[in-house]
Amino acid sequence: MNPVSLENPQTLKARLYDYALLTKFKLASLVVFSAAMGFMTAPGPVDLSKLLMLIIGGFLVTASSNGLNQVIERDLDKLMNRTENRPLPDQRLSVNEALLLCIVCGIAGVFMLTYYLNIASGALGLFALLSYTLIYTPLKRITSFSVFAGAIPGAIPPLLGWVAATGRFGIEAWVLFAIQFIWQFPHFWAIAWVLDDDYKRAGFIMLPTGQRDKGSALQTFIYSLSLLPIGFMPFLFGLSGWISVLVIASVTLYFAYTAYQLFVDQAITSARKLMFASFIYLPVVQLVIVLDKM
């Protein structure tokens, strides 16, 4: 590991910044938000000490997954404009240093989820880490099915939050899982549409047909529209009331409309609108379920 001088604030700041890039700090924070929403959706009073352990443990596991992904893809990241300046391809961090950081984060995160919450939470965290790293990551250069494989660990956070709060898997937990699982398809395909040229430089096959065409746009629209019936499930299973139904229906229709625009014109500008709509959709849906429960 390269030494970091605590007497040089600039060196330390640069190293911490690279660690944040390696672990995708912002993305990890969004993942933890989903887990926290799942925790707060569960019945009963919110145990703040358990919620804190979930946030820290979940963040560490997610950081480990993101970092290991970059370790594995470091040579491919050199080929893409958006990733060529990451710490590993730019050689600001060594592979050993990055690997050590990721392993420590992963072990610590799974331990916290298991010890301070329950065994099921630890198992979910470990499964998400391993499936994202060992299945989703290598599949990206083989088949567009990788998006399906990645959507499974990607939908675990709200499920993990529920299990952390209740210690059990219930139908309500799987409802939260289903919303995030289906949402990921139009979300990732919108990003893949915008970045298709860059992805192809690294050999990644992300769009459902492998390219920007009517078929990929149609599947994106169908998945976004399928969120409409799924949006009624929190109400049907007693997770929330009518307010959430109305809000979820509204944001889903807007989300599906942006996907329909992409289907009509197959333009990158439409894909960007869909991408930004996806960023809005999930936190709004999760927040309104929690607030409507209160």
Contacts in CASP RR format, 6 or more apart in sequence:
PFRMAT RR
TARGET T0000
AUTHOR 0000-0000-0000
METHOD contacts of the structure
MODEL  1
MNPVSLENPQTLKARLYDYALLTKFKLASLVVFSAAMGFMTAPGPVDLSK
LLMLIIGGFLVTASSNGLNQVIERDLDKLMNRTENRPLPDQRLSVNEALL
LCIVCGIAGVFMLTYYLNIASGALGLFALLSYTLIYTPLKRITSFSVFAG
AIPGAIPPLLGWVAATGRFGIEAWVLFAIQFIWQFPHFWAIAWVLDDDYK
RAGFIMLPTGQRDKGSALQTFIYSLSLLPIGFMPFLFGLSGWISVLVIAS
VTLYFAYTAYQLFVDQAITSARKLMFASFIYLPVVQLVIVLDKM
1 94 0 8 1.000
1 96 0 8 1.000
1 97 0 8 1.000
1 100 0 8 1.000
2 93 0 8 1.000
2 94 0 8 1.000
2 97 0 8 1.000
4 11 0 8 1.000
4 12 0 8 1.000
4 15 0 8 1.000
5 11 0 8 1.000
5 12 0 8 1.000
6 12 0 8 1.000
14 92 0 8 1.000
18 87 0 8 1.000
18 92 0 8 1.000
18 93 0 8 1.000
19 87 0 8 1.000
19 101 0 8 1.000
21 86 0 8 1.000
21 87 0 8 1.000
22 66 0 8 1.000
22 67 0 8 1.000
22 70 0 8 1.000
22 86 0 8 1.000
22 87 0 8 1.000
22 88 0 8 1.000
22 93 0 8 1.000
22 98 0 8 1.000
22 101 0 8 1.000
22 102 0 8 1.000
23 62 0 8 1.000
23 63 0 8 1.000
23 64 0 8 1.000
23 66 0 8 1.000
23 67 0 8 1.000
23 101 0 8 1.000
23 102 0 8 1.000
23 105 0 8 1.000
24 63 0 8 1.000
24 66 0 8 1.000
24 67 0 8 1.000
25 63 0 8 1.000
27 62 0 8 1.000
27 66 0 8 1.000
28 59 0 8 1.000
28 62 0 8 1.000
28 63 0 8 1.000
28 66 0 8 1.000
29 59 0 8 1.000
30 283 0 8 1.000
31 58 0 8 1.000
31 59 0 8 1.000
31 62 0 8 1.000
31 154 0 8 1.000
31 157 0 8 1.000
32 54 0 8 1.000
32 55 0 8 1.000
32 58 0 8 1.000
32 59 0 8 1.000
32 62 0 8 1.000
32 157 0 8 1.000
33 283 0 8 1.000
33 286 0 8 1.000
34 157 0 8 1.000
34 158 0 8 1.000
34 180 0 8 1.000
34 282 0 8 1.000
34 286 0 8 1.000
35 54 0 8 1.000
35 55 0 8 1.000
35 58 0 8 1.000
35 157 0 8 1.000
35 158 0 8 1.000
35 160 0 8 1.000
35 161 0 8 1.000
35 164 0 8 1.000
36 51 0 8 1.000
36 54 0 8 1.000
36 55 0 8 1.000
36 161 0 8 1.000
37 158 0 8 1.000
37 286 0 8 1.000
37 287 0 8 1.000
37 289 0 8 1.000
37 290 0 8 1.000
38 157 0 8 1.000
38 158 0 8 1.000
38 159 0 8 1.000
38 160 0 8 1.000
38 161 0 8 1.000
38 162 0 8 1.000
38 165 0 8 1.000
38 176 0 8 1.000
38 286 0 8 1.000
38 290 0 8 1.000
39 46 0 8 1.000
39 50 0 8 1.000
39 51 0 8 1.000
39 54 0 8 1.000
39 161 0 8 1.000
39 162 0 8 1.000
39 164 0 8 1.000
39 165 0 8 1.000
40 46 0 8 1.000
40 51 0 8 1.000
40 165 0 8 1.000
40 290 0 8 1.000
40 293 0 8 1.000
41 158 0 8 1.000
41 162 0 8 1.000
41 172 0 8 1.000
41 176 0 8 1.000
41 239 0 8 1.000
41 286 0 8 1.000
41 289 0 8 1.000
41 290 0 8 1.000
41 293 0 8 1.000
42 161 0 8 1.000
42 162 0 8 1.000
42 165 0 8 1.000
42 166 0 8 1.000
42 172 0 8 1.000
43 166 0 8 1.000
46 165 0 8 1.000
47 165 0 8 1.000
50 116 0 8 1.000
50 117 0 8 1.000
50 164 0 8 1.000
50 165 0 8 1.000
53 112 0 8 1.000
53 113 0 8 1.000
53 116 0 8 1.000
53 117 0 8 1.000
53 164 0 8 1.000
54 113 0 8 1.000
54 117 0 8 1.000
54 121 0 8 1.000
54 160 0 8 1.000
54 161 0 8 1.000
54 164 0 8 1.000
56 109 0 8 1.000
56 112 0 8 1.000
57 108 0 8 1.000
57 109 0 8 1.000
57 112 0 8 1.000
57 113 0 8 1.000
58 109 0 8 1.000
58 112 0 8 1.000
58 113 0 8 1.000
58 125 0 8 1.000
58 157 0 8 1.000
58 160 0 8 1.000
60 105 0 8 1.000
60 106 0 8 1.000
60 108 0 8 1.000
60 109 0 8 1.000
60 112 0 8 1.000
61 105 0 8 1.000
61 106 0 8 1.000
61 109 0 8 1.000
61 110 0 8 1.000
61 113 0 8 1.000
61 125 0 8 1.000
61 126 0 8 1.000
61 128 0 8 1.000
61 129 0 8 1.000
62 128 0 8 1.000
63 102 0 8 1.000
63 105 0 8 1.000
63 106 0 8 1.000
64 102 0 8 1.000
64 103 0 8 1.000
64 105 0 8 1.000
64 106 0 8 1.000
64 109 0 8 1.000
64 129 0 8 1.000
65 128 0 8 1.000
65 129 0 8 1.000
65 132 0 8 1.000
65 133 0 8 1.000
65 153 0 8 1.000
67 98 0 8 1.000
67 101 0 8 1.000
67 102 0 8 1.000
68 99 0 8 1.000
68 102 0 8 1.000
68 129 0 8 1.000
68 133 0 8 1.000
68 137 0 8 1.000
69 132 0 8 1.000
69 133 0 8 1.000
69 137 0 8 1.000
70 77 0 8 1.000
70 86 0 8 1.000
70 87 0 8 1.000
70 88 0 8 1.000
70 98 0 8 1.000
71 88 0 8 1.000
71 95 0 8 1.000
71 98 0 8 1.000
71 99 0 8 1.000
71 102 0 8 1.000
72 133 0 8 1.000
72 137 0 8 1.000
72 138 0 8 1.000
73 137 0 8 1.000
73 202 0 8 1.000
74 86 0 8 1.000
74 88 0 8 1.000
74 89 0 8 1.000
74 95 0 8 1.000
75 89 0 8 1.000
76 141 0 8 1.000
76 202 0 8 1.000
76 203 0 8 1.000
76 204 0 8 1.000
77 83 0 8 1.000
77 84 0 8 1.000
77 86 0 8 1.000
77 88 0 8 1.000
77 89 0 8 1.000
77 202 0 8 1.000
78 84 0 8 1.000
78 89 0 8 1.000
79 201 0 8 1.000
79 202 0 8 1.000
80 198 0 8 1.000
80 199 0 8 1.000
80 201 0 8 1.000
80 202 0 8 1.000
81 198 0 8 1.000
81 201 0 8 1.000
82 195 0 8 1.000
82 198 0 8 1.000
83 89 0 8 1.000
84 90 0 8 1.000
87 93 0 8 1.000
87 98 0 8 1.000
88 95 0 8 1.000
88 98 0 8 1.000
106 129 0 8 1.000
109 125 0 8 1.000
110 122 0 8 1.000
110 125 0 8 1.000
110 126 0 8 1.000
110 129 0 8 1.000
113 121 0 8 1.000
113 122 0 8 1.000
113 124 0 8 1.000
113 125 0 8 1.000
113 160 0 8 1.000
113 164 0 8 1.000
114 121 0 8 1.000
114 122 0 8 1.000
114 123 0 8 1.000
117 164 0 8 1.000
117 167 0 8 1.000
118 163 0 8 1.000
118 164 0 8 1.000
118 167 0 8 1.000
120 163 0 8 1.000
120 167 0 8 1.000
120 168 0 8 1.000
120 169 0 8 1.000
121 160 0 8 1.000
121 161 0 8 1.000
121 163 0 8 1.000
121 164 0 8 1.000
121 167 0 8 1.000
124 156 0 8 1.000
124 159 0 8 1.000
124 160 0 8 1.000
124 163 0 8 1.000
125 156 0 8 1.000
125 160 0 8 1.000
127 153 0 8 1.000
127 156 0 8 1.000
128 153 0 8 1.000
128 154 0 8 1.000
128 156 0 8 1.000
128 160 0 8 1.000
129 153 0 8 1.000
131 149 0 8 1.000
131 150 0 8 1.000
131 152 0 8 1.000
131 153 0 8 1.000
132 150 0 8 1.000
132 153 0 8 1.000
132 154 0 8 1.000
135 149 0 8 1.000
135 150 0 8 1.000
136 146 0 8 1.000
136 149 0 8 1.000
136 150 0 8 1.000
136 153 0 8 1.000
139 145 0 8 1.000
139 146 0 8 1.000
139 149 0 8 1.000
140 146 0 8 1.000
140 204 0 8 1.000
140 205 0 8 1.000
140 206 0 8 1.000
141 202 0 8 1.000
141 203 0 8 1.000
141 204 0 8 1.000
141 205 0 8 1.000
142 205 0 8 1.000
143 205 0 8 1.000
144 205 0 8 1.000
144 206 0 8 1.000
144 207 0 8 1.000
144 208 0 8 1.000
144 209 0 8 1.000
144 210 0 8 1.000
146 205 0 8 1.000
146 206 0 8 1.000
147 184 0 8 1.000
147 185 0 8 1.000
147 188 0 8 1.000
147 189 0 8 1.000
147 192 0 8 1.000
147 206 0 8 1.000
147 208 0 8 1.000
150 184 0 8 1.000
151 181 0 8 1.000
151 184 0 8 1.000
151 185 0 8 1.000
151 188 0 8 1.000
152 181 0 8 1.000
154 180 0 8 1.000
154 181 0 8 1.000
154 184 0 8 1.000
155 177 0 8 1.000
155 178 0 8 1.000
155 180 0 8 1.000
155 181 0 8 1.000
155 184 0 8 1.000
156 177 0 8 1.000
157 180 0 8 1.000
158 173 0 8 1.000
158 176 0 8 1.000
158 177 0 8 1.000
158 179 0 8 1.000
158 180 0 8 1.000
158 286 0 8 1.000
159 169 0 8 1.000
159 173 0 8 1.000
159 174 0 8 1.000
159 176 0 8 1.000
159 177 0 8 1.000
162 170 0 8 1.000
162 172 0 8 1.000
162 173 0 8 1.000
162 176 0 8 1.000
163 169 0 8 1.000
163 173 0 8 1.000
166 173 0 8 1.000
171 237 0 8 1.000
172 237 0 8 1.000
172 238 0 8 1.000
172 239 0 8 1.000
175 230 0 8 1.000
175 233 0 8 1.000
175 234 0 8 1.000
175 237 0 8 1.000
175 239 0 8 1.000
176 234 0 8 1.000
176 239 0 8 1.000
176 289 0 8 1.000
178 230 0 8 1.000
178 233 0 8 1.000
179 227 0 8 1.000
179 230 0 8 1.000
179 231 0 8 1.000
179 233 0 8 1.000
179 234 0 8 1.000
179 282 0 8 1.000
179 285 0 8 1.000
180 282 0 8 1.000
182 223 0 8 1.000
182 226 0 8 1.000
182 227 0 8 1.000
182 230 0 8 1.000
183 227 0 8 1.000
183 278 0 8 1.000
183 281 0 8 1.000
183 282 0 8 1.000
185 219 0 8 1.000
185 220 0 8 1.000
185 223 0 8 1.000
185 224 0 8 1.000
186 220 0 8 1.000
186 221 0 8 1.000
186 223 0 8 1.000
186 224 0 8 1.000
186 255 0 8 1.000
186 259 0 8 1.000
186 274 0 8 1.000
186 278 0 8 1.000
187 275 0 8 1.000
187 278 0 8 1.000
187 282 0 8 1.000
188 206 0 8 1.000
189 206 0 8 1.000
189 207 0 8 1.000
189 208 0 8 1.000
189 216 0 8 1.000
189 219 0 8 1.000
189 220 0 8 1.000
189 223 0 8 1.000
190 220 0 8 1.000
190 259 0 8 1.000
190 262 0 8 1.000
190 271 0 8 1.000
190 272 0 8 1.000
190 274 0 8 1.000
190 275 0 8 1.000
190 278 0 8 1.000
191 206 0 8 1.000
191 275 0 8 1.000
192 199 0 8 1.000
192 206 0 8 1.000
192 207 0 8 1.000
193 207 0 8 1.000
193 212 0 8 1.000
193 216 0 8 1.000
193 220 0 8 1.000
193 262 0 8 1.000
193 268 0 8 1.000
193 271 0 8 1.000
193 274 0 8 1.000
194 268 0 8 1.000
194 271 0 8 1.000
194 272 0 8 1.000
194 275 0 8 1.000
196 206 0 8 1.000
196 207 0 8 1.000
196 211 0 8 1.000
196 212 0 8 1.000
199 205 0 8 1.000
199 206 0 8 1.000
207 216 0 8 1.000
208 215 0 8 1.000
208 216 0 8 1.000
208 219 0 8 1.000
208 220 0 8 1.000
209 215 0 8 1.000
209 216 0 8 1.000
209 219 0 8 1.000
210 216 0 8 1.000
212 266 0 8 1.000
213 266 0 8 1.000
214 263 0 8 1.000
214 266 0 8 1.000
217 259 0 8 1.000
217 262 0 8 1.000
217 263 0 8 1.000
217 266 0 8 1.000
218 263 0 8 1.000
220 259 0 8 1.000
220 262 0 8 1.000
220 263 0 8 1.000
220 274 0 8 1.000
221 256 0 8 1.000
221 259 0 8 1.000
221 260 0 8 1.000
221 262 0 8 1.000
221 263 0 8 1.000
223 259 0 8 1.000
224 252 0 8 1.000
224 255 0 8 1.000
224 256 0 8 1.000
224 258 0 8 1.000
224 259 0 8 1.000
224 274 0 8 1.000
225 256 0 8 1.000
225 259 0 8 1.000
227 252 0 8 1.000
227 255 0 8 1.000
227 256 0 8 1.000
227 281 0 8 1.000
228 249 0 8 1.000
228 252 0 8 1.000
228 253 0 8 1.000
228 256 0 8 1.000
231 245 0 8 1.000
231 248 0 8 1.000
231 249 0 8 1.000
231 252 0 8 1.000
231 285 0 8 1.000
232 245 0 8 1.000
232 248 0 8 1.000
232 249 0 8 1.000
233 239 0 8 1.000
234 240 0 8 1.000
234 241 0 8 1.000
234 244 0 8 1.000
234 248 0 8 1.000
234 289 0 8 1.000
235 241 0 8 1.000
235 242 0 8 1.000
235 244 0 8 1.000
235 245 0 8 1.000
239 289 0 8 1.000
239 293 0 8 1.000
240 288 0 8 1.000
240 289 0 8 1.000
240 292 0 8 1.000
240 293 0 8 1.000
241 292 0 8 1.000
243 288 0 8 1.000
243 291 0 8 1.000
243 292 0 8 1.000
244 288 0 8 1.000
244 289 0 8 1.000
244 291 0 8 1.000
244 292 0 8 1.000
247 284 0 8 1.000
247 285 0 8 1.000
247 288 0 8 1.000
248 285 0 8 1.000
248 288 0 8 1.000
248 289 0 8 1.000
251 280 0 8 1.000
251 281 0 8 1.000
251 284 0 8 1.000
251 285 0 8 1.000
252 281 0 8 1.000
254 277 0 8 1.000
255 274 0 8 1.000
255 277 0 8 1.000
255 278 0 8 1.000
255 281 0 8 1.000
258 270 0 8 1.000
258 273 0 8 1.000
258 274 0 8 1.000
258 277 0 8 1.000
259 274 0 8 1.000
261 270 0 8 1.000
261 273 0 8 1.000
261 274 0 8 1.000
262 270 0 8 1.000
262 271 0 8 1.000
262 273 0 8 1.000
262 274 0 8 1.000
264 270 0 8 1.000
END
